[in-house]
Structure formats: structure tokens, C-alpha cells
Amino acid sequence: QVQLVESGGGLVQVGGSLRLSCAASGRTFSRHIMGWFRQSPGQEREFVAGIAWSSGSTAYADSVKGRFTISRDTFKSTMSLQMNSLKPEDTAVYLCAVDAVPWPIRRDPAVYDYWGQGTQVTVSP
């Protein structure tokens, strides 16, 4: 089993920044994908960004490209999402997830094997 714990969410004004973190523990993988998803009430879970753990290759949703940056620390087993120029439409619960398949970075939440509980991000106008 893999345990994932997100942190760093909160309330921020339009144009502000937040940095989310996801700490992984338990079963370890050397080649897997970690991703960030978000979900608003009544909406489907949406892919935000993903990173290949071994290579560091990344992928982003078009809606966040150029504003968000995903990164990982392989020594600390943590993943981060730096979010800049936040917009009201970025408001959601943000969840981190693990896909045990090492490549490619998939965007369908149904294929991810492990999930955190999520952290709320609220962007006020």
C-alpha cells in the first residue's frame, strides 16, 4: 500500500500563489507516475499535472500550462505543485495520485492506483 498526504492548500486572492506538497510513504516504486488532479463540487475529477518519477518528464493540462509547475524530490519521496497566477476557476480540492505504470503520463483518473485525501484550494476574486 501507498499512503499519500497532501498539504499546502488554503485561501488566496486572484493572481496569488500557493505551493502544494504530496508526501508518499509505504510501498515504494522506482518507476511510476505521480499526478495532481482537482475536483470541484458537481464536477468530474480533472487532470492537472503529472511527473514521471524516474525521468522527471512532465505533462500539464492546457488550463494550467505556464502557471503551474510540478516537481519531485526523490530523496524525500515528495511531489510539489507550484501554482502561480491563480484564477477563481482554479478553486477545487487538489488530490495527488500514483499510477504504477511507469509511462506514459496518463490523464484518466480511473487508471491511478493510489490517492490522497486532498487539500482545498480557494481563489477569491
N, C-alpha and C positions, 0 to 999 in steps of 0.2 A: 504494500500500500504506500501511497504517496500522500503526504499532508501538505497542503498549500495554505498559506496565511497571507492575506493582503493587508496593506496598511498605507496610510498617506492620504486618504480621501478627506474631503471637507467642503466648506463653502468658500467660494472665490468669486470675485467680480469678473465681469466680461473683460477679456484681454489679459487676465491674470494667468498665473502658472501654478501647477501642482506637480508633485512627483510621487508616483505610486510605486510601492515595492511589493514583491511577492517572495516569501521565504518558503523554500521547499525542504522537506525532511522525510525520513522514512526510506523507502526503496529508492535507490539511485539509478540513474541512467547515464550513460556517457554520450549517447547519440539519440536525441529526441527533440521534439519541438515544444517550445513553450509559447503560449499565446495570451493576449489580452482580449477579452470580449467585454461588451457592455449591454445592458438591458434596461429599458425604461418601462414603466407600467403599461401593460397592454401591447407591448412591442416584442418582436422576436429578438432573441439574443443575436448580437451583431459582432462580427469580427472587427477588431481594431488594429491589432498588430501582432506579428509573430516573429520568433527568432529561432534559428537552428542552433542548438546548444553547442555542438562541436565546432561548427564553422563560423558562427556569428552572422550568417546571412539573415537578412530581414525582409519583411513584407509588411505593407501598410494598406489599410483601407483608403480609398481616394479621399474620403471626407476628412482624414486627419493627416494626410501626407504633407510634409513641410512644417507641420505644427507639433507633431508628437514624435518622440524618439524612444525606441525600445533598446534596452541593453541588458547584458547579463554579467554576473560575476561568478565565474566557475568555481572559484575557491570558496566563496561564501554560499554557493547554491542559491543565489538570489537573482531575481529579474526585476527590472525597473521600467517605468514608463514616465518619461518626462513630457509633460503636457504644457505647451505654451499657447498663447493667443487663444485662450479658451472662449467658447461661444455658448450661449444658452442651450443650443442643441446638443452640446456635449454632456449635459446633465443626464446621469444614469448611475446604476450600480455597475461598477467595474469588477470583473472577475478574471483571475488568472487560471490557466489550464495547461495540462500536459497531454501531448499526443505522443504515444510511444513509437509511432512510425517515424523514422529519422528524416525522411524527405519525401515529398516537398512540404512546404508550409501550407497546410490546408486551412480553408476558411469556414468549413462547415462545423459548427459546434458539436454536431452529433458524433463526430469521429474522435473527439477528445476524450481521454480516459479518466482523467482526474481533474477536480475542480476545487477552487477555494470557495469561501462563503461570500466573498465580495466586499467592496468598500464603496460607500456612497460618495459621488462627486456631484456637487450642485453649483451651477454657474448662474449667478444672479445678474439681471440686466443692469 
